[in-house]
Amino acid sequence: MTYLPKPKLHHPSLQKNRVGFTRRDYEGAISTLCAGCGHDSISAAIIQACWELDIEPHRVAKLSGIGCSSKTPTYFLGQSHGFNTVHGRMPSVLTGANLANRELLYLGVSGDGDSASIGIGQFVHAIRRGVDMVYIVENNGVYGLTKGQFSATADQGSKSKKGAVNTDAPVDMVGMALQLGASFVARGFSGDKQQLVPILKAAMTHTGAAFVDVISPCVAFNNHPGSTKSYDYVREHNHALCRMDFIPPRVEITVDSHPPGEVREVRQHDGSMLRLRKLPDSHDTGDRVAAMNYLHECQARGEIVTGLLYVDPEAPDLHAHLDTAPVAFNRLAEPELCPGAAALARINAGLR
Amino acid sequence: MKPIEAVNDFVVKFANVNGSGSASANELFAKCILRMGVPVSPRNIFPSNIQGLPTWYEVRVSEAGWLGRRGGYDLLVAMNPQTWDEDVAGLAPGGYLFYDNSKPLAKSKFRDDVSVIGVPLTDIANQTWDDARQRQLFKNIMYLGALSVLLGIERDVIVQLIGEQYKGKQALLEPNVHALDLGRGYAEQQLQPIGLKIERRDNVGDRIFVDGNSAAALGMVYGGATVCAWYPITPSSSLAEAFQKYCAKLRVDPETGKHRYAIVQAEDEIASIGIVTGAGWNGARAFTATSGPGISLMNEIIGLAYFAEIPVTIVDVQRGGPSTGMPTRTQQSDVAFCAHASHGDTSHVLLFPEDPHECFEFAATALDLADRLQTPVFVMSDLDIGMNHRLCKPFEWDESRRYDRGKVLTAEQLEAGVPFGRYRDVDGDGIPYRTWPGTHPTRGSFFTRGTSKNADARYSENGEDYIENMRRLQRKFETARSLLPQPVVHEAPHSTRHGAIYFGSTSPSMAEAIVKLDADGVHVDALRVRGYPFADSVREFIDAHDTVFVVEQNRDAQLRSLLIEQFEVDPARLVPVLHYDGTPITARFIARVIGERMGVADVTRMRSGKVA
């Protein structure tokens, strides 16, 4: 971390997006994480994605739990409301926030301790309810703030900095998200921003529970030989599933120049298009079962699969399940909410 | 032993088997008496079970209008062989034992000092219906018919109530009326009149008959709650279910059919309170309903909501604790716990409804207070109020009433340059201003956290910032005292140095006990606490009396502890009167304990149950 304050002035020539903001307007306070932390790269990718998507910062609510990852919402989108909740409980607080006002974009930022251990129940149930959100797990396999204990996503046999070997089987949150019915499931790597930014943009424009697992090496406690979440290990074992271009709704889709079969286009609910350039052996992103198989096959080969694994662009979200009115509940007042004295008199009459 | 003779003043106890369909027949019995203008107060006494275990329904008939549990019973409807012995043993001497005599029972199974009334319910049912379930269900209606003749309940009243129950379902109406008349016919031809009678009066007035959980749910609808998150737990589940039912009728957009409410049955109480906290943070009115074990799980987030200052409304329908405790029995044993729920220095606002009327009122008030004070507010109901039908004043709603959304800055205010610092005490009442997410493009955003912060919501580990914030929270709590429902005082007819403080479901028994004590020359002024932190008038009441009895339904005298803590009064002046066996407190108990403490010579007479 640095103690130098960020200058508030922008260079006048900084490029503005369609809603009049520069990239700097999407930044937050200076990070207090360790230099080289993968989480800071993810924050940068979030900033980039929001700026490129022309999202008004105040239309985003960012929520997190507790831990290094959960500190990061302070370091991006300083014009957005943020909520650093308690350990492992971001999903429920985000669910409530989303029910109160469906019109905002909800970013849930969590870590592997937060979501795979103490909060695994909340992760599970928020995903299976289909809460319209981007659920980002900044996954480093280790507890950073408490100095290097294994987390539940640490691979069996991986070594801690102090040399201890993890004997417990890992929780695979991507596999769980697929099984639980997430309508958008992807994995990224904090060291590959080119891949991560389009993934985040696609997740942010997706309606429904979008789950993004981002492998994010911990430079202080989990970046050594023997770790399976180090920069070196992930680079060596990264199996990038596909390259994805995100095409916003307003851009005219030109005739595809790629040979058929290699490119798959997915039109999302908001009109945006995901153009997926597939690798030869990759699976169909519209097939949940195939995605689960593919994930497990790669795992068996010792590969960390990254990219978009599954998307259902038409999945109903929690609001659709609950059939809620298409309005922010926090704007409803007495006329819409209070049935009035006459209705109460009828209720009283029925109770005599 | 002379048979008991009483008009409109006795207790009937139904002993049934859980799942036998007796509940609706028993409720019908209670309602018939109400329709004849005579107040009744029924109570379910039930096990933690769906089918097979014993269940009881006690109906106190009281022309005088006493709605507390009396204790004892004068007429036993013994429909459960499993509990026969203990049920019969508990019947008052001179009482009446009504039973199904289809099968002969040994003489040793009866008592000499009670009147025995046998009706061959099973035989008649078997002769009349082929279907086993029908035989079972109509047996209940048959005993209702026989009882109506014995007690003088008008047939027309029952038939009308059955008609209301099965409105539009003619196929169900006729066999029920037939079963009723079978029971009535047998009683008219075969049974002797008994000493207990219902006579028509006009003592019910415009009061309504409803359970506290339904009332609180309706209060949440009227109070503008749009988000409800809950986890099933006795005795609060029916509150969330009633909210669902009322919302489906009252909160659907008439044009689109879309819902202006969202109800989530969460995975546990931690998620319930998390959802409510998230919704409150984002400007929707939200609540959860739970019981003690749920509050235990919610503690961490309750502390977050207190420290981050987020409106949260919690209905605690209290049951017996600790741990799983007595899930189907009543207590007021979460009071001290809720007052300081969560770690660190926390203090919470509590409201104590006395009956369904106040459950409705306080539910809506709690939503206002939570918004005004930006803090968790607890409505401290209990099983006795929540799960039993109680006669109470009709619900009221003033059309001019507006929701108090508290200090929320709008986009217009922010645009006009109103300065904003989330935790600044601008008005000196300890309550800061807040903004909802998404309000203004460049102004009013802040970061909410449970860790320490300065007045502008920036992260701070500075001790001075922390202390300033904690002191402001104390000031806010002081502000709450004048905003809460104020205590209700009942002065004794003669000036006295003795007082009593009570709250919640103790109310009807307390009212009865006081009248009884007055009649015995023991005069006690009484104050019903309706909110915590306590109003100044509670202190004045304590100061005005030498001895104050604090009547409550828990072991540890929890309200008394809070009184001592807040007012730093001499504990010796606050005398605990504690009832905590899981049954609702009775006037007999209160009068006896207070009488004993005050050295009343005539204690024996009170003990015998002839008082109150």
Interface residues (C-beta under 8 A of the other chain):
Chain A: E56 P57 H58 R59 A61 L63 P73 T74 G78 Q79 S80 H81 G82 F83 N84 T85 V86 R89 P91 S92 V93 L94 T95 G96 A97 N98 L99 A100 N101 E103 L104 G121 Q122 V124 H125 R129 L318 H319 L322 D323 T324 A325 P326 A328 F329 N330 L332 A333 E334 E336 L337 C338 P339 G340 A341 A343 L344 I347 N348 L351 R352
Chain B: L34 V204 D206 R207 I208 F209 V210 L218 V221 Y222 G224 T226 V227 A229 L250 R251 D253 T256 G257 K258 H259 R260 Y261 A262 I263 V264 A266 E267 D268 I270 A271 S272 I273 G274 I275 V276 T277 G278 A279 G280 W281 N282 G283 A284 A286 E300 I301 L304 A308 P394 F395 E396 W397 D398 E399 R402 Y403 T435 W436 P437 G438 T439 H440 P441 T442 S445 F446 F447 T448 R449 G450 T451 Y459
